[in-house]
Amino acid sequence: MPSPVDLVDLPFLREALFEIVLLSVAGGVVGAWVLLRRLAFYSHAVGSATFPGLVTADATGISPTLLALAVALGYAGGVGAVRAEGERSEAWTALLLVAALATGVILASDVFESGASVDRLLFGTLLGLDASDLWLSGACAVAALAATLAFGRVWAAAGFDPDAAGALGLRTRWADLGLLALVALAAVAAIPAVGALLVSAVFILPAASARLLARSVRGLIGWAVVLALAEGATGLYLAYWLDAPPGPPIAVLGAATYATLAVTAAVSGLRAAAVPA
Amino acid sequence: MSAPRVEVDDLAVGYGGAPALTGVSFTAAAGESVCVLGPNGGGKTTLFRALLGELRPLTGTLSVAARPAYLAQTERTRLDFPVNALDVALMGALAGGPWWRPPSRAAREAAEGALERVGLAGRAGVAFGELSGGERRRALLARALVQDSPVLLLDEPLAGVDPASADLLDSVFRSLRDEGRTLLVSTHDVASAARFDAALCLNGRQVAFGAPAEALTRATLEATYGHELIVLRESGAERMITIQHHHEH
């Protein structure tokens, strides 16, 4: 069993840890909004939808980040347009997701014959994180915090009571599009470390657990960041120990944390109900 | 009398098909309260949505002096949202203030004042989802009060509210009117209409508009409610009530 000190002693792990810290801030903040605005499926889909872009970039030598960002923002724009038209957006989100994943697989297996690097794209890697990955995650964390300060009240009011937003005179269309774009940016930032298929591990799982602990929007964001940090750092250590990509252990830890908190909440709720007030 | 705050002339509105509401003409001035009566599907909410600018007039004109504060009839609020009653009331301040900044101290005081006004002063810190149905309704009314609009559209504000709170809200409506605000309040309660300056009866079209004593005759109420109207005779005097079919959305 390796020492946890390796996380800061070994340069490649130190970089990975730094990446996880930045992603936890971005993912925790964005994840709280994803949960409050019921965008969980979208956030999962936008990460996975970048897959064909990543495969193409991998094979052609174009920057995977730029190509993934282009695909993700295009996807965000498409979903935003469908939502603005008032259509049921879930089916469209799913349709676009399946099309993107299938295209990616065909590109990977038949066109570029990428082989081994596909699972790195899908599940993340500890090795080969470079400075641009860290910069993107840092920029995303800053953007998430800044957007929360600017748009947080509008996002909360519109999420709490969509019908009232219009009566309050809020122009939610641009604020909502901004949120979709922010989720897309965060998903792309998370891909190198946790992989296209598991980006929701750093968004949805910590925020869903935080919802069981928080009683305010601010508390939800705070708890989501703290849990994302704890799950990310522990997951990274497990990945190093088990010689696995970091995405899966982080996702499993996130799910286990949620399950534990949910069961605890249910049991204490039952106890509270059993004791007469 | 000053220029009307709300002016509607021969209005018809609908949702794409046949008009849901036709022939509506009325005015409401500053400090006037109008009771909007009608069966479910009679066009009360449709009228409010037209006044909010959410539905375009098919024919006719309407003008509202300011963006109205609105209390919706059906709640689509999310009970799982991590906000308390004070947070909800504070959302009303988004209407006028800078939305990109944290709420000002004045907004906070306005929200606390509005909660006190609707009788929720002691419940400010309670999670919205843990409030009773009537308390939630009052918290949403507080949000509309914080909006501080000269025109308020309240769609069945007393539905699900207990009698004591209903009395409290009645006095809130009176004081809003005394402040010079214009109120349109929809209700099923024919008896309460007498406390308003005017009554507007809708049943797919405008059946009557005028001072309650004149507008609310047995004939107009029958035309408004049809078979939903029940006339009770108690020692000679007639009392009219309506059967309420509350629709769940």
Interface residues (C-beta under 8 A of the other chain):
Chain A: L36 L149 A150 F151 R153 V154 A156 A157 G159 F160 D161 P162 D163 A164 G166 A167 L168 G169 L170 R211 A214 R215 S216 V217 G219 L220
Chain B: L52 E54 R67 P68 A69 Y70 A72 R76 T77 R78 D80 F81 P82 V83 N84 D87 V88 M91 G92 L94 A95 W99 W100 P102 P103 A127 F128 L140 R143 Q147
